[in-house]
Amino acid sequence: SRTTEIDPLGIIPTASVSQMIQALDQVTLELVGHQGGAYGVHFAASHPGGTLGLALNRPLSEVAGLLKPSYVNIERDKHLSLVALETRLTESQVGALCVMSGDNLMVGIITDGDVRRELVREGFSEAVAVDSLVNRTFLSVGMENTVAEAMGIFSIDSSVNVLPVINQSGFPVGMLPARLIPAIIGRI
């Protein structure tokens, strides 16, 4: 009788293969280092088991450089002019505003694209109902999520350019634009 493995396609390396790859990587680094080559430093910095791996697996709570979120309150700011919204979006440095309820819970996000679509649909108006622009099905990451997990969200949905970083209470404490990921990895 044949036993079924966890990996029926046989593509997951066994523990012995993984250990062999790790050992060969270490030997490669040592050899390059003894020959005085700079490649070993580059290899260690860009290898998933080296500096790059450490950077990708760092929780967002330990990442310096998250941008401060900008807010709009859906109850206090019921109507705003498109100029006021665009000014706030520009000042946010990420083209997105966290939309908060009266009890300080995040209920959605407004982006530059939302305002542009409103202009195309309705034309310029003195005031727009903020509630009509809110994207309530927004994506976010928690402070405990890793840089790699945030990158995974960006890679799944190419229309997402910024992620609110939420604390355990559900309050946005940072904004992570996709364009900053390389810089964040380089700083770590």
C-alpha positions, 0 to 999 in steps of 0.5 A, a space after each residue: 500500500 502506498 502512503 499519501 504524502 502532504 505534497 502529492 506533486 513532490 515539489 516541496 523539498 524534504 528537510 534533508 534537501 533544505 539542509 543541503 541547500 543551506 549548507 551549500 549556500 554557507 560554503 559558497 559564502 565562505 569561499 567567496 569571502 576567502 577569495 576577497 570578492 565583494 560578491 559574498 556581501 552582495 549574496 548575503 544581502 540579497 539572499 532570502 536567508 540573509 539580510 533580505 530575508 530578515 527585512 522581509 520578515 520584520 513586523 511593520 511595528 518595527 519598520 521606520 518610515 511608515 507615513 503618518 495617516 491623514 483622516 477625514 471624519 465621516 460625521 463631522 466632514 459630511 460635505 467637503 469641496 473637491 478642492 478641500 479633499 484634493 488638498 488633504 489628499 495631496 498633504 497626505 503624501 500617499 493620495 489616500 485619506 482614512 475615513 473615520 466614524 464618530 467613534 474613531 473607527 476606520 470605516 473606509 478610505 478615499 483615494 485620489 482615484 475616487 475624487 477623479 472618478 467623482 469629477 468625471 461622473 458629476 463634474 466640478 461641484 462646490 461640495 460633495 457628500 464624503 460618504 458617497 466617495 468612501 471605499 468601504 471594502 479597503 485593504 489594510 495590514 496590522 502592525 504585527 504583519 510582516 513586510 513580506 505580507 504587505 508585499 503579498 497584498 500589493 502583488 495580489 491587487 495591482 490597483 492597491 497603491 497604499 495600505 493603512 497600517 492598523 493597530 490592535 484597536 483598529 485605529 490607523 497608525 501608519 500608511 504604507 505606500 507600495 513605492 516605499 517598500 524598496 526603501 524600507 527593505 534597504 533601511 532594515 
